[in-house]
Amino acid sequence: MDKAPYARSFLDAGEEYERYRPGFPAGAVALIAPSPVAGILDLGAGTGKLTRELTGLADTVYAVDPSEPMLAQLRRISPTVDARLGTAEQIPLPDASVDLVTVAQAFHWFDRDAACAEIHRVLRPGGILALVWNTTDADCAWDVACGRIAHPHLEGDEPSQDADPAHDDLPGFAPVDSGWVRWSEDLARADYLHRWATVSSMMIASESERAERLARMDAVLDADPTTRGRTSLQLPTATEVLVYRRA
């Protein structure tokens, strides 16, 4: 699959992304940064959903993203963050300038080897790379069903949350920790559907395809006994955290 059109779909989606996408739980931040450090880079930061949770954990927090509309939202909400336009493959920071690099909901869009080389470059010796994803809770049947409608090009298997996540081999890095953080979110049914409209496979779909998928999601919510007739939903979420050390 060519990922480029999916990745490009986010470039102009700052306001919608900020309004509808979820944040990240405190438990995930505790796994990433158990104690303060001098410098943190949130790479692929988007509107700063994770960045804002890191601002009290470092003397300097940088945010890098290729989307100016995303960064505009970040600067509005977190004005103390040093936000810079850039990519994972060309990070606009000097060598050995941060102790921790975080990547939330974005690493799968990167050119892995080029990004790892750049992350390795900007990290100080012994520095940490933390990868974070909010994922569907496999026990939530209605959210799983809506996810399959939103992503028709993906396999239907949900990630197993019975054990710690498996680390991928990343050049220049050694795995040191991993875990799942389970939490739940109250959100309006309408906002839940709007959230799905902000994922890449929905944004690149035609208007008619998007409307058809949202109608099918609406039908899922009408059919499930835990969501039928409800205007407010309780959405369980599992946040995956992978922690690496610079080799």
WODA-V94073 format. One record per pair of residues at least 4 apart in sequence whose C-alpha atoms are under 7 Angstrom apart, sorted by the first residue. I is the first residue (numbers start at 1). J is the second residue. D is the distance in Angstrom with one decimal. If there is no record, write none. Layout:
i	j	d
I	J	D
I	J	D
This chain:
i	j	d
3	7	6.2
4	8	6.1
5	9	6.3
6	200	5.0
6	201	6.5
6	204	6.7
7	109	6.4
7	200	7.0
9	200	5.9
9	203	6.2
9	204	6.4
11	67	4.7
12	67	6.9
12	69	5.8
13	17	5.8
13	69	6.9
13	70	6.9
14	18	6.1
14	47	6.4
14	69	4.9
14	70	4.1
14	73	6.4
15	19	6.2
15	73	6.9
16	20	6.0
16	198	6.9
17	21	5.4
17	198	6.4
18	47	5.9
20	191	6.4
20	194	6.6
20	195	5.0
21	195	5.9
23	49	5.1
23	50	6.6
24	28	6.9
24	49	7.0
24	50	6.2
25	29	6.9
26	30	6.2
27	31	6.5
27	181	6.2
28	32	6.3
28	181	6.2
28	241	6.7
29	33	5.9
30	34	4.9
32	130	6.0
32	243	6.9
36	57	4.4
36	58	5.5
37	57	6.3
37	58	4.9
37	99	6.5
38	58	5.0
38	59	5.1
38	60	6.5
38	99	6.6
39	58	5.3
39	59	6.0
39	60	4.9
39	61	5.9
39	98	4.4
39	99	5.4
39	100	6.7
40	58	6.3
40	60	6.5
40	61	4.8
40	62	6.1
40	98	5.4
40	99	6.0
40	100	4.8
40	101	5.8
41	61	5.9
41	62	4.6
41	63	5.8
41	98	6.6
41	100	6.3
41	101	4.7
41	102	6.3
42	51	6.0
42	62	6.1
42	63	4.8
42	64	6.5
42	101	5.8
42	102	4.8
42	103	6.0
43	63	6.0
43	64	5.1
43	65	6.5
43	88	6.6
43	101	6.8
43	102	6.0
43	103	5.2
44	64	5.8
44	65	4.6
44	103	6.2
44	106	5.9
45	51	6.7
45	63	5.7
45	64	5.9
45	65	5.6
46	65	6.0
46	70	5.1
46	71	6.4
47	70	4.7
47	71	5.7
47	73	5.3
47	74	4.5
48	52	5.9
48	74	5.1
50	54	6.8
50	104	6.8
51	55	6.6
52	78	6.3
55	61	6.2
61	81	5.4
61	82	6.2
62	81	5.8
62	82	4.7
62	83	5.7
63	81	6.8
63	82	6.1
63	83	4.6
63	84	6.1
64	83	5.9
64	84	4.9
64	85	5.6
64	86	5.6
64	87	6.8
65	71	6.9
65	84	6.8
65	85	5.4
65	86	5.3
65	87	5.9
66	85	5.4
66	86	5.0
66	87	5.5
67	71	6.4
67	85	6.9
68	72	6.0
68	85	6.7
69	73	6.6
70	74	6.5
71	75	6.0
71	83	6.7
72	76	6.2
73	77	6.4
74	78	5.7
75	79	4.8
75	83	6.9
86	90	6.4
86	91	5.8
86	92	6.2
87	91	5.7
88	110	6.5
88	115	5.0
88	118	7.0
89	111	7.0
89	114	5.4
89	115	4.6
89	118	6.1
90	118	6.7
91	118	6.5
93	97	6.9
93	122	6.6
94	122	6.2
95	121	5.3
95	122	4.5
96	121	6.2
96	122	4.5
96	123	4.7
96	124	4.2
97	122	5.4
97	123	6.1
97	124	6.3
98	122	6.2
98	123	5.1
98	124	5.9
99	123	5.6
99	124	5.6
99	127	4.7
99	128	6.4
100	123	6.8
100	127	5.7
100	128	4.7
100	129	5.9
101	128	6.3
101	129	4.8
101	130	6.3
102	129	5.9
102	130	4.8
102	131	6.0
103	107	6.1
103	130	6.3
103	131	4.9
103	132	6.1
104	131	5.9
104	132	4.5
104	133	5.8
105	132	6.1
105	133	4.9
110	115	6.3
111	115	5.8
112	116	6.0
113	117	6.2
113	171	6.8
114	118	6.4
115	119	6.1
116	120	5.9
116	170	7.0
116	171	6.4
117	121	6.2
118	122	6.4
119	123	6.2
120	172	6.7
120	246	6.4
123	127	5.4
125	246	6.5
126	245	6.0
126	246	5.2
126	247	6.9
127	245	5.8
127	246	5.3
128	243	7.0
128	244	5.7
128	245	4.6
128	246	6.1
129	243	5.9
129	244	5.0
129	245	6.1
130	241	6.9
130	242	5.6
130	243	4.5
130	244	6.2
131	241	5.8
131	242	5.1
131	243	6.5
132	239	7.0
132	240	5.6
132	241	4.7
132	242	6.6
133	239	5.6
133	240	5.2
133	241	6.8
134	237	6.7
134	238	6.0
134	239	4.3
134	240	6.3
135	237	6.2
135	238	5.3
135	239	5.8
136	143	6.8
136	144	6.4
136	237	5.7
136	238	6.2
137	236	6.0
137	237	5.1
137	238	5.4
138	144	6.6
138	158	6.0
140	144	6.2
141	145	6.1
142	146	6.2
142	220	6.4
142	221	6.6
142	224	6.6
143	147	6.1
144	148	6.4
145	149	6.5
146	150	6.2
146	217	5.3
147	151	6.1
148	152	5.9
148	156	6.4
149	213	6.1
150	196	6.8
150	201	6.6
150	202	6.3
150	213	6.6
151	201	6.0
164	178	6.0
164	179	5.0
164	180	6.7
165	178	6.2
165	179	6.2
167	175	6.6
167	242	6.7
172	246	6.2
172	247	5.3
173	244	5.9
173	245	5.5
173	246	4.7
173	247	4.9
174	244	5.3
174	245	5.2
174	246	6.6
174	247	6.0
175	243	6.0
175	244	4.2
175	245	6.3
176	243	5.7
176	244	5.3
176	245	6.5
177	242	6.2
177	243	5.0
178	241	5.4
178	242	4.5
178	243	5.9
179	240	6.1
179	241	5.4
179	242	6.9
180	238	6.2
180	239	5.5
180	240	4.8
180	241	6.3
181	238	5.6
181	239	5.0
181	240	6.6
182	237	5.8
182	238	4.5
182	239	6.3
183	236	5.9
183	237	5.5
183	238	6.5
184	234	6.6
184	235	5.4
184	236	4.2
184	237	5.6
185	234	5.7
185	235	5.1
185	236	6.4
186	232	6.9
186	233	5.8
186	234	4.8
186	235	6.3
187	191	6.5
187	192	6.6
187	232	5.7
187	233	5.5
187	234	6.7
188	192	6.2
188	231	5.8
188	232	4.3
188	233	6.0
189	193	6.5
189	231	5.1
189	232	5.3
189	233	5.9
190	194	6.2
191	195	6.0
192	196	6.7
193	197	6.6
193	214	6.8
194	198	6.8
197	202	5.5
197	203	6.5
198	202	6.7
198	203	6.2
199	203	6.3
200	204	6.2
201	205	6.3
202	210	5.9
205	209	5.9
205	210	5.9
206	210	6.1
207	211	6.2
208	212	6.1
209	213	6.2
210	214	6.2
211	215	6.1
212	216	6.3
213	217	6.3
214	218	6.2
215	219	6.3
216	220	6.4
217	221	6.4
218	222	6.3
219	223	6.1
220	224	6.2
221	227	5.4
221	228	5.7
222	227	6.7
222	228	4.5
222	229	6.7
223	228	6.1
224	228	5.7
227	233	6.7
